[in-house]
Amino acid sequence: MRCPYCKAEDTAVIDSRESEDGDSVRRRRQCEACGKRFTTYERVELSMPMVVKSSGNRVPYDREKVRTGFMRALHKRPVPTEYVDQSINRIEQRVLAFGEREVASRVIGEMVMRELKKMDDVAYIRFASVYEDFQRVDDFREAILEVKKPGTKRARRIEK
């Protein structure tokens, strides 16, 4: 691993720790030449399928695009970033489990909506309004009523 400060190639691993979810390894390193320390992360690189857009175009899967969708929906909402990372990991695991070379963007969008619905009602409505292209106030009303179904924990939380 090359030092990000002096570009020397000799670095020593000082400490290694597995992440809580077991999906990555955090390594503290020290450059043998300049003595500065830095952190690297190691995770398994899997080949994600191509994403087929509604236009028919095919683009490589981009984790950051999924993260951006989550973060826009969750803007100023009290949801830890850790939950977003866990949701993205679950989505990627499901997509990989399909075993296909291509996946429709619609499928990924629906997975994001399901994750947001579990995470935060307001974020879910925000994402759904853009993703489902709400055109009328009734579209919002229907989505809110769906989230607020009687007898669910979510409905009790909204009604408080």
N, C-alpha and C positions, 0 to 999 in steps of 0.2 A: 504494500500500500504506500503510495507516494505521499509525502508530507504536503499538506495544503499551504504551508507557510514558505518553506524553502525548496520544495520540490525534490528533496532527497528521497531515495528509494528505500533506505533502511529505517524501518520503524519497528518498534517492539510493542507487543500487546501486553498491557499492564493488568487489565481486568476484563473478564468476559462474563456477561450475564444474559440469561434467557429472558425474553419478555414474559409478562404475565400470561399472555394467551399462547405462548410457546411458538409463535409464528416467526419470531426474529431473534437475533442475537445482537446485543449491544456490546461493543468492544471499545475500551479506552486504550489509546495508543500514545506512544511517546516517540518523537523523532530522535534518532541516534545522532544526527548531525547538529540540529539547533536546540534540542531539548524541549521543544514545545509539545503540548499535549492536545489531542483532539479525539473526537468520538466518531465511530463508524457503526453502521447498522447493516446486518447481513440478513437477507430473507430469501426464501426460495423463489426463483423466477419461473413462473409457469407461463406457458403460451396461451394467452387469452384468445378466444375466437374473434373474428372480425364482426363488427357491428353493422347491421344492415339498416340504413335509415329508411324513413317512409318514402323518400324519393327514389329508393333503390340503390343509392350510392353505398359503397362499402368503405368503412373507415376502421382503423385499428381501435381496439378498446382503449379507453383513456381513463384511468382511475381518477385523475384530477378533474375531469369533466363531471364525473359522478359526485365527487367531493364538492365541487362548485354548486351543483344543484342542491345538495343538502344544506350547504352554508347559506345560500340565498334564502331558502325556505326557513332556516333557523335563525336568521338575522335578528339579533336582540331578544332571543328566546333563551330561557335558562336550561340549556342542554349542554352537558360537557362534550368537548371534542372527542373524548374517549368513546362515547356512545356512537358518534359518527363513524369513527374508525372501525368499531366492531360491526356496525351495520354494513359498511362497505365490504368488509371481509366476508360477512355472510352472503352478500350478493355475489361476490366473486366466486365463493365456494359453490353456490347454486349454479352459476353460469358454467363453471368448469364441470360440474356433475352432469350437465346435459351431454357432455362428450361430443358436441357438435363443433364444426369449424366456423359456423356463423350463428349469430343470435340477433333477433330483431331488436331494434332500439326500444320498441314498444314494451318488450318483455322486461328490459332493464328498468324502464320508467315505472312500470307497474310494481316491480320489486322495491324501488325507492319509495313509492307511495305507501306500500305496506309497512316498510320500516318506519317511515315518518308517522304513520297512523299510530303505531305502538309508542312512539317517542314523544310526540307533541301535537295536540289537536290543531293549534293555530298554524304550525309549520305544514301540517298535512293539507289544510285548506289552501294555504298559499301555493303550495306545489301543485295541488290538483287544479286550482283555478288557471294556472298557466298551462300545465300539461294537458288538461282536458279541454282547454280553450273555452272557458266559461264566457258566454255572451250575454247572459241575462242574470238579473238578481235571483231569479228562481233557481239557477244553477248553483249558486252559493247556498241558498236555503236548503236544497236537496242534499248537498254535501254535508252541511252542518247537521241536518236531521239524521243522516246516516251515522255520523260520528256520535251523535247524542242518543242513540237507541236506548230505550228504558232498560234498567236492570244491569247495565254494564258499569264497570268501575269508572270508565271514561265519562259516562253520562252524569254520574254523581259528582265527579270532579268539576265538570262544567257548571252544574247547577248551583254549586256552593257560592 
